[in-house]
Amino acid sequence: MIMHVKDAKRNREMGFFMKWLNGFLIKRYNQMIAWKWLNVNNVFCRRFRGMLFHNICYKCEASFGKKNPERVFYVIRCPQEELGVFGLFNYVVYHLKLAVRLNAEPVVDWKYYPNNYISEDYLVGKENAWEHFFCQTTDITIDEVYQSRNVIMSHGNGEGTLGEIYVPEELQKSHELVKQYIRLNAQTYHHIEKKYEELGLGGKKVLGVKCRGTDFVTAKPKGHSVCPTAKETFDKILELEQVWGKYDLIFLATEDYNILDEMKQYFDERLVYLDERRFETVGEKWLSQVYDDTKYSGKKYEDMLSYISSVYILASCDALVLPVVGASLGAMRIKGCCEKYYIFQMGIYQ
């Protein structure tokens, strides 16, 4: 009996030591990732940063200090620098599900895990980019979490979730999580409301359409869903309007200038869209590389604010026509299940 007590005590001490050690290592990482010389847009720095991510992003329990001893936090972190903003959004939703299962309070860290779309180099380790657009998912900041006693650090992976777009029951579960945990901050909310009014969508019957082009057109990324052309989208809308009835306005969300130009010809004055930066072609580059180009330095916040606005307005539409991409899943998770929506199923790029 005495031996069992000693073993239990030793195990507790070892468990606390490992939590302390994890906390110590993660704190050192947080300090290192904020170094100015490490956040430079060149190949060496990006590879070194990737090495740090690889070695720090494993699921573990950590203790960073004595604060909030009665609470358990779950830090949602993502080391995938090239993941788009709604890829990140959906990644957060996936980890919200894990946090709920663990009965822990989720908190989103986009401060120490930079991303090519949203993080200006000089802000890495200094500002939590999640809070540029959203309220934090709990009532304290990420800085206080990194002073707290009981913290679960998420792993660096997000399971593939795009298939959920075909499963209404799972979409509804994710929608409930989004309603509970993901709230626009005041600045973002008022920006979207203003854009909604400027587009004249109030009181109108609106069909929301997402079109994905640019790097999907040129690169045809293996394993990703094939996206329809503007003509294929137009034809499908005409077909659906025979069943659903004609819509007053067509709201188009796209990053592709050529798609927008073609859709203008098809729908004329019925087409509405946000005035945002779009691309005619990105050549052999991924879209993340284009946004990360140094000539666009200082513009990431405005670009992502416009992109988030387009998806939230998409989610407000009466019906949806969507390809299988991250923004489509994000819009469906924000909106919840609706009666009238169409998802293109065109296979995957080989």
C-alpha positions in Angstrom: 0.0 0.0 0.0 2.8 2.4 0.9 4.5 1.5 -2.4 1.4 2.4 -4.3 1.2 5.8 -2.6 4.8 6.5 -3.4 4.3 5.4 -7.1 1.3 7.7 -7.4 3.2 10.6 -5.9 6.1 10.0 -8.2 3.8 9.9 -11.2 2.1 13.1 -10.2 5.5 14.8 -9.8 6.7 13.5 -13.1 3.4 14.6 -14.8 3.9 18.1 -13.3 7.5 18.2 -14.4 6.6 17.3 -18.0 3.9 20.0 -18.0 6.4 22.5 -16.7 9.0 21.4 -19.2 6.5 21.7 -22.1 5.6 25.2 -20.9 9.2 26.2 -20.7 10.0 25.0 -24.2 6.9 26.7 -25.7 7.7 30.0 -24.0 11.2 29.8 -25.5 9.6 29.2 -28.9 7.2 32.1 -28.4 10.2 34.4 -27.6 12.2 33.1 -30.6 9.4 33.3 -33.2 9.0 37.0 -32.4 12.6 37.8 -33.3 12.8 40.4 -36.1 15.5 38.6 -38.1 13.4 35.4 -38.1 10.4 37.1 -39.7 11.9 38.0 -43.0 10.5 36.9 -46.3 13.3 34.8 -47.6 13.8 31.0 -48.2 16.2 30.4 -45.3 14.1 32.1 -42.7 10.9 30.4 -43.9 12.6 27.0 -43.7 14.0 27.6 -40.3 10.6 28.8 -39.1 9.1 25.6 -40.5 11.6 23.6 -38.5 10.5 25.3 -35.4 6.9 24.6 -36.1 7.6 21.0 -36.8 9.3 20.5 -33.4 6.9 22.5 -31.3 3.4 21.6 -32.7 2.6 18.3 -31.0 -0.3 17.8 -28.7 0.8 18.2 -25.0 -0.2 19.5 -21.7 1.7 22.5 -20.4 2.0 24.7 -17.4 3.1 28.3 -17.8 2.5 29.9 -14.4 0.0 30.0 -11.5 -2.9 31.9 -13.0 -6.4 30.4 -13.4 -5.7 27.2 -11.5 -9.3 26.1 -11.7 -9.6 26.4 -15.5 -8.3 24.3 -18.4 -7.5 26.0 -21.7 -7.0 24.5 -25.1 -4.8 26.5 -27.4 -5.7 26.3 -31.1 -2.5 26.8 -33.1 -1.9 26.3 -36.8 1.7 26.0 -38.3 0.4 25.7 -41.9 1.7 29.1 -43.3 0.1 28.7 -46.7 -3.4 27.8 -45.5 -6.0 30.4 -46.7 -8.0 32.4 -44.2 -11.1 30.2 -44.4 -8.8 27.1 -44.4 -7.7 28.6 -41.0 -11.3 29.3 -40.0 -12.3 25.7 -40.7 -9.2 24.5 -38.9 -10.3 26.4 -35.8 -13.8 24.8 -36.0 -12.2 21.4 -36.1 -10.2 22.1 -33.0 -13.2 23.7 -31.3 -14.8 20.2 -31.5 -11.7 18.7 -29.8 -11.7 21.3 -27.1 -15.4 20.7 -26.3 -14.7 16.9 -26.0 -11.9 17.6 -23.6 -14.1 20.0 -21.5 -11.5 22.7 -22.0 -11.9 26.4 -22.9 -10.7 27.1 -26.5 -8.4 30.0 -27.2 -7.1 30.9 -30.7 -3.4 31.7 -31.2 -2.6 33.4 -34.5 0.1 35.4 -32.8 3.0 32.9 -32.6 2.0 30.9 -35.6 2.3 33.2 -38.6 0.5 32.8 -41.9 1.3 34.1 -45.4 -2.2 35.5 -45.9 -2.8 37.3 -42.7 0.4 38.0 -40.8 2.6 41.0 -41.6 6.2 40.0 -40.8 6.7 42.8 -38.2 3.6 41.7 -36.3 4.6 38.1 -35.7 4.8 37.4 -32.0 3.4 40.8 -31.2 -0.3 40.8 -32.2 -2.9 38.0 -32.3 -4.2 38.2 -35.9 -7.3 36.3 -34.9 -8.4 39.3 -32.9 -8.0 41.6 -35.9 -11.2 40.1 -37.2 -12.9 38.0 -34.4 -13.4 38.2 -30.7 -11.3 35.7 -28.7 -13.2 32.5 -28.0 -12.8 32.8 -24.2 -12.8 35.8 -21.9 -9.1 36.2 -21.5 -6.3 37.0 -23.9 -3.7 34.5 -25.3 -1.1 36.3 -23.2 -2.9 35.4 -20.0 -3.3 31.8 -21.2 0.5 31.7 -21.5 0.7 32.5 -17.8 -1.9 29.9 -16.7 -1.5 26.6 -14.9 -3.4 24.1 -17.0 -3.1 24.4 -20.7 -3.6 21.8 -23.5 -1.6 22.7 -26.6 -3.3 21.5 -29.8 -1.3 19.5 -32.4 -0.4 21.1 -35.7 -2.8 19.1 -37.9 -6.4 19.7 -39.0 -8.2 16.7 -40.3 -9.7 17.1 -43.8 -13.2 18.5 -43.3 -14.4 19.6 -46.7 -16.5 16.4 -47.0 -18.7 17.9 -44.2 -20.3 20.2 -46.8 -22.3 17.2 -48.0 -23.5 16.2 -44.5 -26.3 18.5 -43.2 -26.2 17.0 -39.7 -22.5 17.6 -39.3 -22.8 21.1 -40.8 -25.5 22.0 -38.3 -23.2 20.8 -35.4 -20.4 23.0 -36.7 -22.9 25.9 -37.1 -23.8 25.7 -33.5 -20.1 25.8 -32.5 -19.6 28.8 -34.7 -22.5 30.6 -33.1 -21.2 29.9 -29.7 -17.5 30.6 -30.1 -16.8 32.6 -33.3 -18.0 36.2 -33.1 -16.9 39.1 -35.3 -15.3 41.9 -33.5 -17.1 45.3 -33.6 -14.9 46.8 -36.3 -15.3 43.8 -38.6 -19.0 43.5 -37.9 -19.7 47.2 -38.8 -17.5 47.0 -41.9 -19.6 44.0 -43.2 -22.9 45.7 -42.3 -21.8 48.8 -44.2 -20.8 46.8 -47.3 -24.1 44.9 -47.2 -26.0 48.2 -47.2 -23.9 49.6 -50.0 -24.6 46.6 -52.2 -28.4 47.2 -51.7 -29.1 43.6 -50.6 -31.6 44.5 -47.9 -35.2 43.3 -48.8 -34.0 41.6 -52.0 -34.1 38.0 -52.9 -30.4 37.2 -53.3 -28.5 34.2 -54.7 -25.0 33.8 -53.3 -22.3 32.4 -55.7 -18.7 31.4 -54.9 -16.3 31.0 -57.8 -12.7 29.9 -57.3 -10.1 30.6 -60.0 -6.5 31.8 -60.1 -4.1 29.1 -58.9 -6.8 26.4 -59.2 -7.0 27.2 -62.9 -3.3 27.2 -63.5 -2.0 24.7 -61.0 -4.9 22.3 -60.8 -3.7 21.2 -57.3 -3.7 17.4 -57.0 -6.3 16.0 -54.6 -8.4 19.3 -54.5 -11.9 19.4 -55.8 -12.3 20.6 -59.4 -13.9 24.0 -59.6 -16.4 24.9 -62.3 -15.8 27.6 -64.9 -17.8 30.8 -65.0 -19.8 29.4 -67.9 -20.6 26.2 -66.0 -21.6 28.2 -63.0 -23.8 30.4 -65.1 -25.5 27.5 -66.8 -26.2 25.8 -63.4 -27.7 29.1 -62.0 -30.1 29.3 -65.0 -31.1 25.7 -64.4 -31.7 26.2 -60.7 -33.7 29.4 -61.2 -36.2 27.3 -63.2 -36.8 25.4 -60.0 -36.2 28.0 -57.3 -37.5 31.0 -59.1 -35.6 34.0 -60.3 -33.4 36.1 -57.9 -33.4 39.8 -57.8 -29.6 39.9 -57.3 -26.6 37.6 -57.8 -23.9 38.2 -55.2 -20.6 36.9 -56.5 -17.6 36.1 -54.2 -14.4 35.5 -56.3 -10.7 36.4 -56.2 -10.4 36.0 -60.0 -10.8 39.1 -62.2 -11.4 37.1 -65.3 -14.3 35.2 -63.7 -15.8 38.4 -62.5 -15.6 40.0 -65.9 -17.3 37.0 -67.6 -20.0 36.9 -65.0 -20.7 40.6 -65.5 -21.5 39.8 -69.1 -23.9 37.0 -68.1 -25.8 38.8 -65.4 -25.4 42.5 -66.2 -27.1 44.6 -63.6 -28.2 41.7 -61.5 -24.6 40.9 -60.5 -23.3 42.6 -57.3 -19.9 42.1 -55.7 -17.4 43.7 -53.3 -14.8 46.1 -54.7 -11.6 44.2 -53.6 -8.2 43.3 -55.1 -8.5 40.5 -57.7 -6.0 38.8 -59.9 -6.1 38.0 -63.6 -3.5 35.3 -63.3 -1.0 34.1 -60.8 1.2 32.1 -63.2 2.8 29.2 -61.5 2.5 30.7 -58.0 0.1 29.7 -55.3 -2.3 32.4 -54.2 -0.6 32.4 -50.8 2.7 33.3 -52.5 1.1 36.2 -54.2 -0.4 37.6 -51.0 3.0 37.0 -49.4 4.9 39.0 -52.0 6.8 41.9 -50.4 5.2 44.4 -52.8 1.9 43.8 -51.0 3.4 44.4 -47.6 1.1 46.3 -45.3 -2.1 45.3 -47.3 -2.9 41.9 -45.8 -5.4 43.2 -43.2 -7.4 45.1 -45.8 -7.3 42.1 -48.2 -8.4 39.6 -45.6 -11.1 41.9 -44.2 -12.6 42.1 -47.7 -12.3 38.3 -48.1 -14.0 37.6 -44.8 -16.7 40.2 -45.6 -17.4 38.5 -48.9 -17.9 35.1 -47.2 -20.1 36.5 -44.4 -22.3 38.3 -47.0 -22.4 35.0 -49.0 -23.7 33.3 -45.8 -26.4 35.9 -45.5 -27.9 35.1 -49.0 -31.2 33.3 -49.5 -29.7 30.5 -51.5 -26.1 29.4 -52.4 -24.3 27.9 -55.4 -20.8 26.7 -54.3 -17.7 24.7 -55.3 -16.1 22.5 -52.7 -13.5 24.9 -51.3 -12.7 26.2 -47.8 -14.7 29.4 -48.2 -17.8 27.5 -49.2 -17.6 25.3 -46.1 -17.0 28.4 -44.0 -20.1 30.1 -45.4 -22.2 27.0 -44.8 -20.9 26.7 -41.2 -21.7 30.4 -40.6 -25.2 30.2 -42.2 -26.2 26.7 -41.1 -28.3 24.3 -43.2 -30.6 26.0 -45.7 -33.2 24.7 -48.0 -31.8 25.9 -51.2 -28.2 25.3 -52.0 -26.2 23.5 -54.7 -22.7 22.1 -54.3 -20.7 21.3 -57.5 -19.4 17.7 -57.5 -16.9 17.5 -60.4 -14.3 15.2 -59.0 -10.7 16.0 -57.9 -7.6 17.2 -59.8 -5.3 14.2 -60.5 
